C-alpha cells in the first residue's frame, strides 16, 4: 500500500498565534503544480551535482592550478564584459554623461577665469604687484 506523498513546506507551516498568516504563505495559493515541483527538483539536482564537482576539485590532494567555478565565470562575464547589450541610452543617461564629462571642465574654466579677472582688476587698481616668474 502506497503511503501519501509528503506534505509541502507550505502545508507544514503553522502561523504564529500572535501574527496572521500572510497571503503569500497561504497553501491554496502558494502550492505549486507538479511540473513546477519537478523543475525545481531538476534544478536542485543540477546545483548539487555542480557543488559536488566543485568540492571534489577543491578537496583534491593534487588540485589543478585553477579551479574553475562555472557560475562564477558566468557572473564575472555578465558583470564586466556584457555591459553594453543591456545599456539603453535615455535622456537621463545622456544628461548624466554630459554632466560628468563637461561639468568638471566648465567648473575649472569658471574658477580659473574668475581668479584671473580678480588679479587683473587688482593690478589695474594698483593693489597687486606682479611677482617676477619665469614660468607663469
DRENDO-1510 file (C-alpha; in Angstrom, 1 decimal, always signed):
<recs>
REC; n; res; u; v; w
REC; 1; UNK; +0.0; +0.0; +0.0 .
REC; 2; UNK; +1.5; +3.3; -1.1 .
REC; 3; UNK; +1.9; +6.0; +1.5 .
REC; 4; UNK; +0.7; +9.5; +0.9 .
REC; 5; UNK; +3.2; +12.0; -0.6 .
REC; 6; UNK; +5.0; +14.1; +2.0 .
REC; 7; UNK; +3.4; +17.4; +2.9 .
REC; 8; UNK; +4.9; +20.5; +1.4 .
REC; 9; UNK; +6.6; +23.2; +3.5 .
REC; 10; UNK; +3.6; +25.5; +2.9 .
REC; 11; UNK; +1.2; +22.9; +4.4 .
REC; 12; UNK; +3.6; +22.2; +7.3 .
REC; 13; UNK; +3.9; +25.9; +8.2 .
REC; 14; UNK; +1.7; +27.0; +11.1 .
REC; 15; UNK; +1.3; +30.7; +11.7 .
REC; 16; UNK; +2.3; +32.3; +15.0 .
REC; 17; UNK; -0.8; +32.8; +17.2 .
REC; 18; UNK; +0.1; +36.5; +17.5 .
REC; 19; UNK; +0.5; +37.1; +13.8 .
REC; 20; UNK; -1.9; +36.2; +11.0 .
REC; 21; UNK; -0.7; +34.1; +8.1 .
REC; 22; UNK; +0.4; +36.2; +5.1 .
REC; 23; UNK; -1.3; +35.7; +1.8 .
REC; 24; UNK; +1.9; +34.6; +0.2 .
REC; 25; UNK; +2.1; +31.6; +2.5 .
REC; 26; UNK; -1.5; +30.5; +2.1 .
REC; 27; UNK; -1.2; +26.9; +0.9 .
REC; 28; UNK; -4.1; +27.3; -1.5 .
REC; 29; UNK; -2.3; +30.0; -3.5 .
REC; 30; UNK; +1.3; +29.1; -2.6 .
REC; 31; UNK; +1.5; +25.4; -3.5 .
REC; 32; UNK; +2.8; +24.8; -7.0 .
REC; 33; UNK; +1.9; +22.4; -9.7 .
REC; 34; UNK; +3.7; +19.1; -10.1 .
REC; 35; UNK; +5.5; +20.4; -13.2 .
REC; 36; UNK; +6.9; +23.3; -11.3 .
REC; 37; UNK; +8.0; +21.0; -8.4 .
REC; 38; UNK; +9.6; +18.7; -10.9 .
REC; 39; UNK; +11.5; +21.6; -12.5 .
REC; 40; UNK; +12.6; +22.7; -9.0 .
REC; 41; UNK; +13.9; +19.2; -8.3 .
REC; 42; UNK; +15.8; +19.1; -11.5 .
REC; 43; UNK; +17.4; +22.5; -10.8 .
REC; 44; UNK; +18.3; +21.3; -7.3 .
REC; 45; UNK; +19.9; +18.2; -8.7 .
REC; 46; UNK; +22.0; +20.2; -11.2 .
REC; 47; UNK; +23.1; +22.5; -8.4 .
REC; 48; UNK; +24.0; +19.6; -6.1 .
REC; 49; UNK; +26.0; +17.9; -8.9 .
REC; 50; UNK; +27.9; +21.2; -9.7 .
REC; 51; UNK; +28.5; +21.7; -6.0 .
REC; 52; UNK; +29.8; +18.1; -5.5 .
REC; 53; UNK; +32.1; +18.5; -8.6 .
REC; 54; UNK; +33.4; +21.8; -7.2 .
REC; 55; UNK; +34.0; +20.3; -3.7 .
REC; 56; UNK; +35.8; +17.3; -5.3 .
REC; 57; UNK; +38.1; +19.7; -7.1 .
REC; 58; UNK; +38.6; +21.8; -4.1 .
REC; 59; UNK; +39.5; +18.9; -1.7 .
REC; 60; UNK; +41.6; +17.0; -4.3 .
REC; 61; UNK; +45.0; +16.2; -2.8 .
REC; 62; UNK; +46.7; +17.2; -6.0 .
REC; 63; UNK; +44.5; +20.0; -7.2 .
REC; 64; UNK; +44.8; +21.7; -10.6 .
REC; 65; UNK; +46.3; +25.1; -10.8 .
REC; 66; UNK; +43.0; +26.9; -11.2 .
REC; 67; UNK; +39.6; +25.6; -10.0 .
REC; 68; UNK; +37.0; +27.0; -12.3 .
REC; 69; UNK; +33.5; +27.6; -11.0 .
REC; 70; UNK; +31.2; +27.9; -14.0 .
REC; 71; UNK; +28.7; +30.0; -12.0 .
REC; 72; UNK; +31.4; +32.5; -11.0 .
REC; 73; UNK; +32.7; +32.7; -14.6 .
REC; 74; UNK; +29.2; +33.4; -15.9 .
REC; 75; UNK; +28.7; +36.1; -13.2 .
REC; 76; UNK; +32.1; +37.7; -13.9 .
REC; 77; UNK; +31.3; +37.8; -17.7 .
REC; 78; UNK; +27.9; +39.3; -17.1 .
REC; 79; UNK; +29.3; +41.9; -14.7 .
REC; 80; UNK; +32.3; +43.0; -16.8 .
REC; 81; UNK; +32.1; +42.1; -20.4 .
REC; 82; UNK; +28.4; +42.2; -21.1 .
REC; 83; UNK; +27.7; +45.8; -20.2 .
REC; 84; UNK; +26.6; +47.4; -23.4 .
REC; 85; UNK; +24.0; +44.9; -24.7 .
REC; 86; UNK; +21.9; +45.8; -21.6 .
REC; 87; UNK; +22.6; +49.6; -21.7 .
REC; 88; UNK; +19.9; +51.8; -23.1 .
REC; 89; UNK; +20.7; +55.5; -23.9 .
REC; 90; UNK; +17.9; +57.5; -22.4 .
REC; 91; UNK; +17.6; +61.3; -21.8 .
REC; 92; UNK; +18.7; +60.7; -18.2 .
REC; 93; UNK; +21.8; +58.8; -19.1 .
REC; 94; UNK; +22.7; +61.3; -21.8 .
REC; 95; UNK; +22.3; +64.2; -19.4 .
REC; 96; UNK; +24.4; +62.4; -16.7 .
REC; 97; UNK; +27.1; +61.6; -19.3 .
REC; 98; UNK; +27.3; +65.2; -20.4 .
REC; 99; UNK; +27.3; +66.4; -16.8 .
REC; 100; UNK; +30.2; +64.1; -15.8 .
REC; 101; UNK; +32.2; +65.0; -19.0 .
REC; 102; UNK; +31.6; +68.7; -19.2 .
REC; 103; UNK; +30.8; +69.6; -15.5 .
REC; 104; UNK; +34.4; +69.5; -14.2 .
REC; 105; UNK; +35.7; +71.2; -17.3 .
REC; 106; UNK; +33.3; +74.1; -17.0 .
REC; 107; UNK; +33.9; +74.3; -13.3 .
REC; 108; UNK; +37.6; +74.7; -13.6 .
REC; 109; UNK; +37.2; +77.2; -16.5 .
REC; 110; UNK; +35.0; +79.3; -14.3 .
REC; 111; UNK; +37.3; +79.1; -11.3 .
REC; 112; UNK; +40.5; +80.0; -13.3 .
REC; 113; UNK; +38.8; +82.8; -15.2 .
REC; 114; UNK; +37.4; +84.3; -12.0 .
REC; 115; UNK; +40.9; +84.2; -10.4 .
REC; 116; UNK; +42.4; +85.8; -13.5 .
REC; 117; UNK; +39.8; +88.6; -13.6 .
REC; 118; UNK; +40.3; +89.3; -9.9 .
REC; 119; UNK; +44.1; +89.5; -10.3 .
REC; 120; UNK; +43.7; +91.7; -13.4 .
REC; 121; UNK; +41.3; +94.1; -11.5 .
REC; 122; UNK; +43.7; +94.4; -8.6 .
REC; 123; UNK; +46.6; +95.0; -11.0 .
REC; 124; UNK; +44.7; +97.8; -12.7 .
REC; 125; UNK; +43.8; +99.4; -9.3 .
REC; 126; UNK; +47.4; +99.2; -8.3 .
REC; 127; UNK; +46.8; +96.9; -5.3 .
REC; 128; UNK; +48.6; +93.9; -6.6 .
REC; 129; UNK; +52.2; +93.9; -7.7 .
REC; 130; UNK; +53.1; +91.1; -10.1 .
REC; 131; UNK; +55.9; +88.9; -8.8 .
REC; 132; UNK; +58.6; +88.0; -11.3 .
REC; 133; UNK; +58.2; +84.4; -12.5 .
REC; 134; UNK; +59.8; +82.7; -15.4 .
REC; 135; UNK; +57.2; +80.0; -15.8 .
REC; 136; UNK; +53.9; +81.9; -15.1 .
</recs>
